[in-house]
Amino acid sequence: MNKILPSRKFSRRDFLKIATGAAFMTAGASVIPQYLRRALLPEAVVEAQGAGPAPDLYYAGTDGWISLPGTPAIPPYHPDPLAPDPFTTYIFGFRNVTGMTLNQKNNQKNKAQHNAPIFWVDQFDPNNPRDFRMQLTNLGLALRPDLFDAHTIHWHGFRNVIPFFDGEPSTSVSVPTGRDFTYIYRPREEGTYMFHCHVEDVEHVHMGMTSLVFVRPLQNGQNIGGYTKFAYNDGDGSTGYDREFAMFLSEVWAEAHWDDAHIQLPDWTDYKADFALLNGRVYPDTLAPNGSVDPFNSVFDGSGDLIPVSGYEHLQYQPLSSLVTCMPGERVLLRFANLGFKESAMTLAGIPMRVVGRDATHMRGRDGTDTSYSTDTITIGAGESFDVIFEAPAFSGGSGSSGQGYDTYLLYNRAYTRSNNLASGGFGGQTTEVRVYPSGLAAQQFPNHWGM
């Protein structure tokens, strides 16, 4: 029988419940009584735990498998003998389940993506206020049902986040298996960020619950200096660009991934980056075509699974290409973010890059002084991001393999062990190409779109 609670004043016991309630909160539920939650918590918090506007994106946390080169072999850890063909390596990760039915969503358990799907949002406009909502569900781990870790989304570097939505589990909400939670963001600062799970953060970050997120500036859409797309609110078009490409750096320590698959406990003091990944792949797979990478127009089959590109079935859960395509004179924005544990030195051979932003901060002093700089190498530490722009050089006649009609420039990590993973033949690592075509590329539809 339902019982109607009479209205009453707050007691000391009620406030003690609120003070201790954070330790017992779960997504969509709390030890705080409903009448107190609505009275004392911010409107956005109440909305996130109950009915509210539909989320802009809906992600799921789970486990899965990806493919890394068979060489160098690292017995018994790599390739993992438990891996289903054509995969080699166990991961934790996220999947984009926006627009799926309940059955399709539940089918994505053990089908995590690496890196997690990137996403982007518009800077908050006080004249047209609209918050961004990201819903997270925890599907659990198919291979390790004994691990019932909660998951969160921590937007790394987000300014002035409401602690309730920060994703740091000791001071905010984490999402247990089988539950949902909606994060609400008001992104006031443009630039390139990253996000990751903050539960067991060393393990979950390394296992793959990571990716890149960026905020588009308010001046987008205006014609400033001949450009309508910008990295920052520069006022003069200096950060305008024609094409943009995400470059997300991560690493795989094969033993740790094997340990999680085989019910063992990694000793993180023994950490070794066996594979260095760029957008979740290693060279030459970094040059392979994109799968479904637009989070707002995701493509999936009838069961909700990612559709692999024909001939690249091993990259089904690594859909984001790192190949950069452009035409002479175009400005290209590269958004770098590093959630590996090692410092990297990314070099673009033969084309100068201008650093226009770092850690989601425009390279311009408070007095307007331009602090951007030109370089061929950026040194990027763990947890850092860089925004760099280069101008595509004139076409010189085609230097691509097999007589292809494009010029090729190498973008790679100068740190030797992360440019090729010490694999035979020099393959693997954080290496990709910039290809300059004489003409014929269509306008980009979304980041990393080739225009072909």
C-alpha positions as CSV (number, residue, x, y, z in Angstrom):
1,M,0.0,0.0,0.0
2,N,1.4,3.4,-0.9
3,K,1.8,5.9,1.9
4,I,1.7,9.6,1.4
5,L,4.4,11.4,3.4
6,P,3.2,14.5,5.2
7,S,5.1,17.7,4.8
8,R,7.4,18.5,7.8
9,K,10.4,20.5,8.8
10,F,14.0,19.3,8.4
11,S,15.4,17.6,11.4
12,R,19.1,17.2,12.5
13,R,18.7,13.5,11.4
14,D,17.7,14.6,7.9
15,F,20.8,16.7,7.6
16,L,23.0,13.9,8.9
17,K,21.4,11.7,6.2
18,I,22.4,14.2,3.6
19,A,26.0,14.5,4.9
20,T,26.5,10.7,4.7
21,G,24.3,10.1,1.7
22,A,27.0,10.6,-0.9
23,A,28.7,7.4,0.3
24,F,25.6,5.4,-0.5
25,M,24.3,7.1,-3.7
26,T,23.7,5.1,-6.8
27,A,22.6,6.4,-10.2
28,G,18.9,7.2,-10.1
29,A,18.6,6.5,-6.3
30,S,19.9,7.9,-3.0
31,V,19.5,7.5,0.7
32,I,18.2,11.1,0.7
33,P,14.4,11.1,0.9
34,Q,12.7,12.3,-2.2
35,Y,11.1,15.3,-0.5
36,L,14.6,16.4,0.7
37,R,16.3,15.8,-2.6
38,R,13.9,18.1,-4.4
39,A,14.2,20.7,-1.7
40,L,17.9,20.7,-1.2
41,L,19.7,19.5,-4.3
42,P,20.2,21.6,-7.4
43,E,17.4,21.3,-10.0
44,A,19.9,19.7,-12.5
45,V,20.8,17.0,-9.9
46,V,17.1,16.1,-9.4
47,E,16.5,16.1,-13.1
48,A,19.5,13.7,-13.7
49,Q,18.1,11.2,-11.2
50,G,14.6,11.4,-12.6
51,A,12.7,12.4,-15.7
52,G,14.2,15.1,-17.8
53,P,15.1,16.0,-21.4
54,A,16.4,13.2,-23.5
55,P,20.2,12.8,-23.5
56,D,22.3,14.1,-26.4
57,L,24.4,11.0,-26.3
58,Y,24.0,7.6,-24.5
59,Y,27.2,5.6,-23.8
60,A,27.6,2.1,-22.2
61,G,30.5,0.8,-20.2
62,T,31.5,-2.9,-20.7
63,D,34.4,-5.1,-21.8
64,G,35.5,-6.4,-25.2
65,W,38.3,-7.4,-27.6
66,I,40.6,-5.5,-30.1
67,S,43.3,-6.4,-32.5
68,L,47.0,-5.5,-32.2
69,P,49.9,-6.8,-34.3
70,G,50.9,-10.4,-33.8
71,T,54.5,-9.3,-33.6
72,P,56.2,-8.8,-31.4
73,A,54.7,-11.8,-29.7
74,I,54.9,-11.6,-25.9
75,P,54.1,-15.1,-24.7
76,P,51.9,-15.9,-22.9
77,Y,50.4,-12.5,-22.8
78,H,50.1,-11.6,-26.4
79,P,48.3,-12.6,-28.5
80,D,45.9,-13.7,-25.7
81,P,44.8,-17.3,-26.3
82,L,41.3,-16.4,-25.1
83,A,40.8,-13.9,-27.8
84,P,38.2,-14.8,-30.4
85,D,39.5,-14.6,-34.0
86,P,40.5,-12.0,-35.4
87,F,41.2,-10.2,-32.1
88,T,44.2,-10.4,-29.8
89,T,43.7,-8.2,-26.7
90,Y,41.1,-7.9,-23.9
91,I,39.9,-4.4,-23.0
92,F,37.4,-2.4,-20.9
93,G,35.7,0.4,-22.8
94,F,32.7,2.3,-23.8
95,R,30.2,2.0,-26.7
96,N,27.9,4.5,-28.2
97,V,24.4,3.1,-27.7
98,T,22.5,6.3,-28.7
99,G,19.3,5.5,-30.6
100,M,19.3,1.7,-29.8
101,T,16.4,-0.3,-28.5
102,L,16.7,-1.9,-25.1
103,N,17.6,-5.3,-26.6
104,Q,20.2,-3.7,-28.9
105,K,21.8,-1.9,-26.0
106,N,22.0,-5.0,-23.9
107,N,23.6,-6.9,-26.8
108,Q,26.6,-4.6,-26.6
109,K,28.0,-6.3,-23.5
110,N,31.6,-7.5,-24.4
111,K,31.6,-5.3,-27.5
112,A,33.5,-2.2,-26.2
113,Q,35.3,0.2,-28.5
114,H,38.8,1.4,-28.2
115,N,39.4,4.2,-27.9
116,A,35.9,5.2,-26.8
117,P,33.8,7.2,-29.3
118,I,35.0,10.8,-29.4
119,F,32.3,13.5,-29.1
120,W,32.0,17.2,-29.4
121,V,29.7,19.9,-28.0
122,D,29.0,23.5,-28.7
123,Q,30.2,26.1,-26.2
124,F,27.5,27.2,-23.8
125,D,25.7,30.3,-25.1
126,P,24.1,32.5,-22.4
127,N,21.8,34.0,-25.0
128,N,20.5,30.6,-26.0
129,P,21.2,28.5,-22.9
130,R,21.3,24.7,-23.4
131,D,23.1,22.1,-21.3
132,F,24.7,19.0,-22.8
133,R,23.5,15.7,-21.4
134,M,25.5,12.5,-21.5
135,Q,23.8,9.3,-20.2
136,L,25.9,6.4,-19.1
137,T,24.8,2.8,-18.5
138,N,26.9,0.1,-17.0
139,L,26.4,-3.2,-18.8
140,G,28.9,-5.1,-16.8
141,L,31.8,-7.3,-17.9
142,A,31.0,-10.5,-19.8
143,L,34.4,-12.2,-19.3
144,R,34.8,-11.1,-15.7
145,P,31.3,-11.2,-14.0
146,D,33.2,-11.5,-10.7
147,L,34.3,-7.8,-11.2
148,F,31.3,-5.6,-10.5
149,D,33.1,-2.3,-10.8
150,A,31.1,0.8,-11.1
151,H,31.9,3.2,-14.0
152,T,31.9,7.0,-14.4
153,I,32.6,9.6,-17.1
154,H,35.2,12.1,-15.8
155,W,35.6,15.0,-18.2
156,H,39.3,15.7,-17.7
157,G,40.0,19.4,-17.3
158,F,36.4,20.6,-17.4
159,R,36.2,24.0,-15.6
160,N,33.9,24.6,-12.7
161,V,32.0,21.2,-13.0
162,I,29.3,20.6,-10.4
163,P,31.0,18.0,-8.2
164,F,27.9,15.8,-8.5
165,F,28.7,15.4,-12.2
166,D,32.5,15.3,-12.0
167,G,32.8,11.5,-12.2
168,E,35.4,11.2,-9.4
169,P,33.7,8.5,-7.4
170,S,34.7,9.5,-3.9
171,T,32.9,12.9,-4.2
172,S,30.3,12.2,-6.9
173,V,28.1,9.4,-8.3
174,S,29.4,6.2,-9.9
175,V,27.2,3.9,-12.0
176,P,26.9,0.3,-10.7
177,T,26.1,-2.6,-13.1
178,G,22.7,-2.4,-14.6
179,R,22.0,1.2,-13.8
180,D,21.9,4.5,-15.7
181,F,23.0,8.0,-14.8
182,T,22.8,11.3,-16.8
183,Y,25.7,13.8,-16.6
184,I,24.8,17.4,-17.3
185,Y,27.5,19.8,-18.6
186,R,27.5,23.5,-19.2
187,P,30.7,23.8,-21.3
188,R,31.9,27.4,-21.0
189,E,35.5,27.0,-22.2
190,E,36.3,26.0,-25.8
191,G,39.2,23.7,-26.7
192,T,40.3,20.0,-26.7
193,Y,39.8,17.8,-23.6
194,M,39.6,14.1,-22.9
195,F,37.4,11.9,-20.8
196,H,37.8,8.6,-18.9
197,C,36.4,6.4,-16.2
198,H,37.6,7.5,-12.8
199,V,36.8,4.3,-10.9
200,E,40.0,2.2,-10.3
201,D,41.4,4.9,-12.6
202,V,44.8,3.5,-13.3
203,E,43.4,0.2,-14.4
204,H,40.3,1.5,-16.1
205,V,42.2,4.2,-18.0
206,H,44.8,1.8,-19.2
207,M,42.3,-0.9,-20.1
208,G,40.7,1.5,-22.5
209,M,37.9,3.6,-20.9
210,T,39.3,6.8,-22.4
211,S,38.8,9.1,-25.3
212,L,38.8,12.7,-26.6
213,V,36.1,15.4,-26.3
214,F,36.2,19.0,-27.6
215,V,34.1,22.1,-27.3
216,R,33.4,24.2,-30.4
217,P,33.7,28.0,-29.9
218,L,30.7,30.4,-30.0
219,Q,32.2,32.2,-33.0
220,N,31.8,29.1,-35.2
221,G,29.5,29.9,-38.1
222,Q,30.7,33.5,-38.5
223,N,32.9,34.5,-41.4
224,I,36.1,35.7,-39.9
225,G,39.2,35.9,-42.1
226,G,37.6,33.7,-44.7
227,Y,36.9,30.8,-42.2
228,T,33.7,29.7,-40.5
229,K,35.2,26.9,-38.3
230,F,37.6,27.8,-35.4
231,A,39.5,26.1,-32.6
232,Y,39.0,29.1,-30.3
233,N,37.2,32.4,-30.0
234,D,40.1,34.3,-31.5
235,G,38.2,37.3,-33.0
236,D,40.6,37.5,-36.0
237,G,40.3,34.1,-37.7
238,S,43.8,33.0,-36.6
239,T,42.5,29.6,-35.4
240,G,40.3,29.1,-38.4
241,Y,40.5,25.8,-40.2
242,D,39.1,23.8,-43.1
243,R,39.6,20.2,-41.8
244,E,40.1,18.7,-38.3
245,F,41.5,15.4,-37.1
246,A,41.5,13.9,-33.6
247,M,44.8,12.3,-32.6
248,F,44.3,10.4,-29.3
249,L,47.3,8.7,-27.8
250,S,47.1,5.6,-25.6
251,E,49.1,2.5,-24.7
252,V,48.8,-1.2,-24.0
253,W,50.8,-3.1,-21.5
254,A,50.0,-6.7,-22.8
255,E,50.6,-8.3,-19.4
256,A,48.0,-6.1,-17.7
257,H,45.3,-6.8,-20.3
258,W,46.1,-10.6,-20.1
259,D,45.9,-10.4,-16.3
260,D,42.4,-8.9,-16.4
261,A,41.3,-11.5,-18.9
262,H,42.7,-14.4,-16.8
263,I,41.6,-13.4,-13.3
264,Q,45.0,-12.1,-12.3
265,L,46.1,-8.8,-10.6
266,P,48.5,-6.6,-12.5
267,D,51.4,-5.1,-10.6
268,W,51.4,-1.6,-11.9
269,T,55.0,-0.9,-10.6
270,D,56.1,-3.2,-13.5
271,Y,54.4,-1.1,-16.1
272,K,55.7,-1.4,-19.7
273,A,54.1,0.1,-22.8
274,D,54.3,-2.7,-25.2
275,F,52.1,-1.1,-27.8
276,A,51.6,2.6,-28.5
277,L,48.2,3.4,-30.1
278,L,47.0,6.4,-32.1
279,N,43.2,6.6,-32.2
280,G,43.1,3.0,-30.8
281,R,45.2,1.5,-33.6
282,V,48.9,1.0,-34.5
283,Y,50.6,1.6,-37.8
284,P,49.8,0.7,-40.6
285,D,46.2,0.1,-39.3
286,T,46.2,3.8,-38.5
287,L,45.8,4.4,-42.2
288,A,42.8,2.1,-42.6
289,P,39.3,3.6,-43.4
290,N,37.0,4.9,-40.7
291,G,34.2,2.8,-39.4
292,S,31.2,4.4,-37.7
293,V,32.8,7.4,-35.9
294,D,30.1,10.2,-35.9
295,P,28.6,9.8,-32.5
296,F,25.5,11.8,-33.4
297,N,24.8,9.6,-36.5
298,S,26.1,6.3,-35.4
299,V,25.7,3.3,-37.8
300,F,25.1,-0.2,-36.4
301,D,23.5,-3.5,-37.6
302,G,20.2,-5.0,-36.5
303,S,21.7,-6.3,-33.2
304,G,23.3,-2.9,-32.4
305,D,26.8,-4.1,-33.2
306,L,29.4,-2.0,-35.0
307,I,29.7,-2.8,-38.7
308,P,33.3,-3.6,-39.7
309,V,34.7,-2.1,-42.9
310,S,35.1,-4.9,-45.5
311,G,38.7,-6.2,-45.4
312,Y,39.3,-4.7,-42.0
313,E,37.2,-7.0,-39.8
314,H,40.0,-7.1,-37.2
315,L,39.4,-3.3,-36.6
316,Q,35.6,-3.7,-35.9
317,Y,36.0,-2.2,-32.4
318,Q,38.8,0.3,-33.4
319,P,36.8,2.3,-36.0
320,L,38.7,5.7,-35.9
321,S,41.3,6.3,-38.6
322,S,44.3,8.5,-38.1
323,L,44.9,9.2,-41.8
324,V,44.9,13.0,-42.5
325,T,43.7,14.1,-45.9
326,C,43.8,17.7,-47.3
327,M,44.4,19.8,-50.3
328,P,47.0,22.6,-51.0
329,G,46.5,25.8,-49.0
330,E,43.9,24.3,-46.6
331,R,44.3,24.8,-42.9
332,V,44.2,21.5,-40.9
333,L,43.5,21.4,-37.2
334,L,45.0,18.5,-35.3
335,R,43.6,17.9,-31.8
336,F,46.1,15.9,-29.8
337,A,45.3,14.3,-26.4
338,N,47.4,11.8,-24.4
339,L,45.9,9.4,-21.9
340,G,48.8,7.0,-22.0
341,F,51.2,7.0,-19.1
342,K,54.3,8.0,-21.1
343,E,55.4,11.3,-22.5
344,S,55.3,11.5,-26.3
345,A,57.0,13.7,-29.0
346,M,54.7,13.9,-32.0
347,T,56.5,15.2,-35.1
348,L,55.1,16.2,-38.5
349,A,58.0,15.8,-40.9
350,G,58.3,18.5,-43.6
351,I,55.3,20.7,-42.5
352,P,55.5,23.3,-39.7
353,M,52.8,23.2,-37.1
354,R,51.5,26.2,-35.2
355,V,50.4,25.5,-31.6
356,V,47.3,27.6,-31.0
357,G,46.0,25.9,-27.9
358,R,47.2,23.8,-25.0
359,D,45.1,22.1,-22.3
360,A,41.9,23.7,-23.7
361,T,43.5,27.2,-23.4
362,H,44.0,29.6,-26.3
363,M,47.6,30.5,-26.7
364,R,47.0,34.2,-26.1
365,G,47.8,36.3,-23.1
366,R,45.2,38.3,-21.1
367,D,46.5,41.4,-22.8
368,G,45.9,39.9,-26.2
369,T,49.6,38.9,-26.8
370,D,49.9,36.1,-29.3
371,T,51.7,33.2,-27.6
372,S,51.2,30.6,-30.3
373,Y,54.4,29.2,-31.8
374,S,55.6,27.3,-34.8
375,T,57.3,23.9,-34.4
376,D,57.7,20.5,-36.1
377,T,57.4,18.6,-32.8
378,I,55.1,18.8,-29.8
379,T,56.1,17.1,-26.5
380,I,52.9,15.9,-24.9
381,G,52.7,14.4,-21.4
382,A,50.1,12.2,-19.8
383,G,46.8,14.1,-19.4
384,E,47.8,16.9,-21.7
385,S,46.1,18.2,-24.9
386,F,47.4,20.3,-27.8
387,D,45.6,22.1,-30.6
388,V,47.9,22.6,-33.6
389,I,47.2,24.0,-37.1
390,F,49.2,23.5,-40.3
391,E,48.8,24.8,-43.8
392,A,48.9,22.1,-46.5
393,P,51.8,22.7,-48.8
394,A,51.6,22.8,-52.6
395,F,51.1,19.6,-54.4
396,S,54.5,18.4,-55.8
397,G,53.3,15.6,-58.2
398,G,52.5,12.6,-56.1
399,S,54.7,10.7,-53.7
400,G,52.2,8.1,-52.6
401,S,52.8,4.3,-52.8
402,S,51.9,2.5,-56.0
403,G,51.8,5.7,-58.0
404,Q,48.9,7.2,-56.0
405,G,48.1,10.9,-56.8
406,Y,49.0,12.5,-53.4
407,D,52.0,13.7,-51.5
408,T,52.9,11.9,-48.3
409,Y,54.2,13.4,-45.1
410,L,54.8,11.3,-42.0
411,L,53.3,12.1,-38.6
412,Y,54.9,10.0,-35.9
413,N,56.1,9.7,-32.3
414,R,59.9,10.4,-32.1
415,A,60.1,8.2,-29.0
416,Y,61.6,5.2,-30.7
417,T,59.9,2.5,-28.7
418,R,56.5,4.1,-29.4
419,S,57.0,4.8,-33.1
420,N,57.3,1.1,-34.1
421,N,56.7,-1.0,-30.9
422,L,60.1,-2.7,-31.8
423,A,58.2,-5.0,-34.1
424,S,59.9,-6.8,-37.0
425,G,59.7,-4.8,-40.2
426,G,59.2,-1.5,-38.3
427,F,55.5,-1.8,-38.1
428,G,53.3,-0.7,-35.2
429,G,53.3,2.4,-33.1
430,Q,52.0,5.9,-33.1
431,T,52.6,6.7,-36.8
432,T,50.3,7.9,-39.5
433,E,50.4,9.9,-42.7
434,V,49.3,13.3,-44.0
435,R,48.3,13.0,-47.6
436,V,48.0,16.2,-49.7
437,Y,45.8,15.7,-52.8
438,P,45.8,18.2,-55.7
439,S,42.0,18.6,-55.6
440,G,38.8,16.7,-55.4
441,L,38.2,16.3,-51.7
442,A,34.7,17.0,-50.4
443,A,34.1,19.1,-47.3
444,Q,34.3,17.2,-44.0
445,Q,31.1,15.9,-42.6
446,F,32.6,15.1,-39.2
447,P,36.1,15.0,-37.6
448,N,38.5,12.6,-39.3
449,H,36.3,12.3,-42.3
450,W,38.5,11.9,-45.4
451,G,36.3,13.7,-47.8
452,M,36.5,10.9,-50.4
